[in-house]
């Protein structure tokens, strides 16, 4: 059942959630891509590498992945973009991995920040910085252009109508609204929710709670079929965050977690997610051109934190674990659940 806005009621949300295995996965960016444009644009994708890397995820025991899309790549060639995304979904399915696509994103990193995506060759990664080439989707210029709104609506509805099938587990409509690009306003987010509802997807739609912006969070919570959130914290902070989110009365999925410098730990945190029946997607899988071994605070030329080690990621590009003990802990829990 749905309420007047079209949002799933709590019972419907729990029926959907409980009909699935415990969702445990990663935020996946292939190691060859520095950002979403380099990943998805024509001529850039490497399906052989993606197949190999998703095979490693399957071997560890993950059952789902969260992936970021790029509006400008669709805008440039919708059919070509959808063909590449469909191929990606097939590869994921061959490894028993469901997919949570992310349509929009307000994040930007590097110096200087790139607040608008652009086609073609991307800036080379800046040594010592995390995700230094990352760009938002659709970015500041397009999101604030009144003439672009009809195209943004077409993108939402084209993706939801074209890929509302088994491999897609749910739709994450917008990552971290009002982050650096600062275009994910309440009005823009409400439009995106409305356009998604008009597509009548059979899968739940959501946007993750990630900061303390009350106006954004109230809108997100009021419109999301499943409550999702980000939590880069230690085990105690994770317990507190889950307890807070559970008061909302809906199933929970943590769509971003795992930053070693904040106290995150596979050995401590994964059992909490399991005990609380909360789905979770860590960041990330293979350490590549996004350079997620470096902390958020690093400036150009920065180094890996000597005490905690890598910030994110669990595998080198050859599939060798960064820390074998972490992989062993993940496998023990995922392959031999309590």
C-alpha positions in Angstrom: 0.0 0.0 0.0 1.0 3.6 -0.5 0.1 6.9 1.2 -1.3 9.9 -0.6 2.1 11.0 -1.9 2.7 7.6 -3.4 5.2 6.6 -0.8 5.1 3.0 0.4 3.6 2.5 3.8 5.7 0.8 6.5 4.1 -2.6 6.1 4.8 -2.6 2.3 8.4 -1.5 2.9 9.0 -4.3 5.4 7.3 -6.9 3.2 9.7 -5.9 0.4 12.8 -5.8 2.7 12.1 -9.1 4.5 11.6 -10.9 1.2 15.3 -10.4 0.4 18.5 -11.7 1.8 20.4 -9.4 4.1 21.8 -6.8 1.7 25.5 -6.4 2.1 27.7 -4.9 -0.6 30.0 -2.2 -1.8 29.9 1.2 -3.5 31.6 0.2 -6.7 33.7 2.2 -9.1 35.8 0.2 -11.5 39.5 0.7 -10.9 40.1 2.2 -14.4 37.7 5.1 -13.8 38.5 8.4 -12.0 34.9 9.5 -12.1 31.5 8.6 -13.5 32.1 10.3 -16.9 35.3 8.3 -17.4 33.3 5.2 -16.4 30.2 5.5 -18.6 31.1 7.5 -21.7 31.3 5.9 -25.1 34.5 4.0 -25.7 35.6 4.1 -22.0 34.1 1.0 -20.5 36.2 -2.1 -19.8 33.7 -5.0 -19.4 36.5 -7.6 -19.0 37.9 -5.7 -16.0 34.5 -5.1 -14.5 33.7 -8.7 -14.8 36.9 -9.6 -13.0 36.4 -7.1 -10.2 32.7 -8.1 -9.6 33.9 -11.7 -9.5 36.1 -10.7 -6.5 33.0 -9.2 -4.8 31.1 -12.4 -5.4 33.9 -14.5 -4.1 34.1 -12.5 -0.9 30.3 -13.0 -0.4 28.7 -9.7 -1.2 25.3 -9.8 -2.8 24.8 -6.2 -4.0 26.5 -3.1 -5.3 25.7 0.6 -5.4 26.8 2.5 -8.5 26.8 6.1 -9.6 25.5 7.1 -13.0 26.2 10.3 -14.9 23.5 12.5 -16.4 25.6 14.2 -19.0 26.6 10.8 -20.5 22.9 9.9 -20.9 22.2 13.4 -22.2 24.8 13.1 -24.9 23.6 9.7 -26.1 20.7 8.1 -24.2 20.7 4.9 -26.2 24.4 4.3 -26.0 24.5 5.0 -22.3 21.6 2.6 -21.7 23.2 -0.1 -23.8 26.4 0.2 -21.7 24.4 0.2 -18.4 22.4 -2.8 -19.5 25.6 -4.7 -20.2 26.8 -3.7 -16.8 23.7 -5.1 -15.2 24.1 -8.4 -17.0 27.7 -8.7 -15.7 26.5 -7.9 -12.1 23.7 -10.5 -12.4 26.2 -13.1 -13.6 27.9 -12.7 -10.2 24.6 -12.8 -8.2 24.9 -9.1 -7.4 21.9 -6.8 -7.4 22.5 -3.1 -8.3 21.4 0.1 -6.6 21.8 2.9 -9.2 22.4 6.5 -8.1 21.0 9.0 -10.6 22.3 12.3 -9.2 25.2 13.5 -7.0 26.3 16.8 -5.4 29.8 15.6 -4.4 33.0 17.1 -5.9 36.6 16.6 -4.8 40.1 17.7 -5.7 41.7 21.2 -6.2 40.2 23.1 -7.8 36.7 21.5 -7.4 35.0 20.6 -10.6 31.4 21.5 -10.0 30.2 20.6 -13.5 30.8 17.3 -15.4 32.2 17.5 -18.9 32.6 15.0 -21.7 35.8 13.7 -23.1 39.2 13.2 -21.5 39.0 13.8 -17.7 41.5 15.6 -15.5 44.3 13.2 -14.3 44.1 12.2 -10.6 46.0 14.6 -8.3 48.6 12.7 -6.3 47.7 12.3 -2.6 44.0 13.3 -2.8 40.9 11.2 -2.5 38.6 11.2 -5.6 40.3 14.3 -7.1 38.5 14.0 -10.5 35.0 13.4 -9.1 32.3 15.6 -10.6 28.6 16.0 -9.7 25.6 14.9 -11.7 24.1 16.9 -13.3 26.3 19.6 -11.8 25.7 23.3 -10.9 25.2 24.7 -14.4 22.7 22.2 -15.7 20.8 21.8 -12.5 20.1 25.6 -12.3 19.2 26.0 -16.0 15.4 26.2 -16.3 15.6 25.0 -19.9 17.3 21.8 -18.8 14.6 20.6 -16.4 12.6 18.8 -19.1 15.7 16.8 -20.0 16.4 16.0 -16.4 12.9 14.7 -16.0 13.3 12.6 -19.2 16.5 11.1 -17.7 14.8 10.1 -14.4 11.8 8.5 -16.2 13.8 6.9 -19.0 16.1 5.2 -16.5 13.4 4.0 -14.2 11.1 2.8 -17.0 14.0 1.1 -18.9 15.6 -0.7 -16.0 12.8 -1.5 -13.5 13.8 -5.2 -13.5 15.1 -7.8 -11.2 18.8 -6.8 -11.2 18.0 -3.3 -9.9 17.2 -3.8 -6.2 16.2 -0.2 -5.6 16.7 3.4 -6.9 18.9 5.9 -5.0 17.8 9.1 -6.7 20.4 11.5 -5.3 23.6 11.2 -3.4 24.4 13.8 -0.7 22.2 16.7 -1.9 23.6 20.1 -0.9 27.2 18.9 -0.8 29.7 20.9 -2.8 27.6 21.4 -5.9 24.8 22.6 -3.6 21.9 22.2 -6.1 19.9 19.5 -4.4 17.5 21.9 -2.9 14.2 20.8 -1.4 12.3 22.0 -4.5 14.7 20.1 -6.9 14.5 16.9 -4.8 10.7 17.0 -4.6 10.6 17.3 -8.4 12.9 14.3 -8.7 10.8 12.3 -6.3 7.6 13.3 -8.2 9.1 12.4 -11.6 10.2 9.0 -10.3 6.7 8.3 -8.9 5.2 9.1 -12.2 7.3 6.3 -13.7 5.5 3.9 -11.3 8.6 1.8 -10.5 8.0 -1.6 -8.8 11.3 -1.1 -6.8 11.6 1.3 -3.9 13.0 4.8 -4.3 15.1 6.6 -1.8 17.6 9.3 -1.0 20.0 8.9 1.8 20.2 11.0 5.0 23.8 12.2 5.3 24.0 15.4 7.3 22.0 17.6 9.6 20.2 19.7 7.0 16.7 19.6 8.5 14.7 20.8 5.5 16.4 18.3 3.2 16.1 15.4 5.7 12.4 16.0 6.4 11.7 15.9 2.6 13.9 12.8 2.1 12.3 10.9 4.9 8.7 11.8 3.9 9.3 10.6 0.3 11.6 7.5 0.6 10.1 4.0 0.5 13.1 2.6 2.4 15.2 4.8 4.8 18.8 5.0 3.7 21.6 6.9 5.4 25.4 7.4 5.5 27.5 6.8 8.6 31.3 7.0 8.7 31.9 6.3 12.3 33.1 3.8 14.9 31.0 0.9 16.3 29.5 3.0 19.1 28.5 5.8 16.7 27.0 3.3 14.4 24.9 1.8 17.1 23.6 5.2 18.0 22.9 6.2 14.4 20.9 3.0 13.8 18.9 3.5 17.0 18.1 7.0 15.9 17.0 5.9 12.4 14.9 3.0 13.7 12.5 5.5 15.3 11.3 6.3 11.8 9.6 2.9 11.6 10.9 1.8 8.2 13.6 -0.7 7.0 17.1 0.7 7.1 20.0 0.5 4.7 23.3 2.3 5.3 24.4 3.1 1.8 27.8 4.5 2.8 30.1 3.4 5.6 33.7 2.3 6.2 36.4 4.8 6.7 39.3 3.4 8.8 40.4 6.7 10.1 37.0 7.4 11.7 37.2 4.0 13.6 35.2 1.9 11.1 36.0 -1.8 11.4 34.7 -4.8 9.5 35.2 -7.0 12.6 33.0 -4.7 14.8 30.6 -3.0 12.5 29.4 -5.8 10.2 28.0 -7.8 13.2 26.1 -4.7 14.3 24.4 -4.4 10.9 23.5 -8.1 10.9 22.2 -8.0 14.5 20.1 -4.9 13.8 18.9 -6.3 10.4 20.3 -3.2 8.6 21.6 -3.5 5.0 25.0 -1.9 4.3 27.2 -0.8 1.4 30.8 0.0 2.3 33.1 2.3 0.3 34.6 0.7 -1.7 36.1 -2.4 -3.5 39.2 -2.0 -5.6 41.7 0.7 -5.1 42.2 2.5 -8.4 42.0 5.9 -10.1 39.6 7.3 -7.5 42.5 7.1 -5.0 40.3 6.2 -2.0 43.3 5.2 0.1 43.8 8.9 1.0 41.8 10.7 3.7 39.2 13.4 2.9 41.5 16.0 4.6 44.5 15.5 2.4 45.9 18.3 0.2 47.8 17.6 -3.0 50.8 15.4 -2.3 49.3 14.0 0.9 50.0 10.6 2.3 48.1 7.6 3.6 47.3 7.8 7.3 50.2 6.0 9.0 48.1 4.8 12.0 44.9 3.6 10.3 46.3 2.8 6.8 44.0 3.2 3.8 40.9 5.3 4.2 38.6 3.2 2.0 38.8 0.1 -0.3 39.8 -3.5 0.4 41.6 -4.8 -2.7 44.6 -3.9 -4.8 44.0 -3.8 -8.6 45.3 -7.4 -8.8 42.7 -8.6 -6.4 45.1 -9.1 -3.5 43.6 -7.9 -0.2 44.9 -4.8 1.4 44.5 -6.6 4.8 43.8 -10.3 4.6 42.4 -10.3 8.2 39.6 -7.9 7.0 38.7 -10.2 4.1 38.7 -13.2 6.4 36.3 -11.4 8.8 34.0 -10.4 6.0 33.9 -13.9 4.6 33.3 -15.5 8.0 30.2 -13.4 8.5 28.8 -13.4 4.9 29.5 -17.0 4.1 28.5 -18.4 7.5 25.8 -16.1 8.8 24.5 -16.6 12.3 
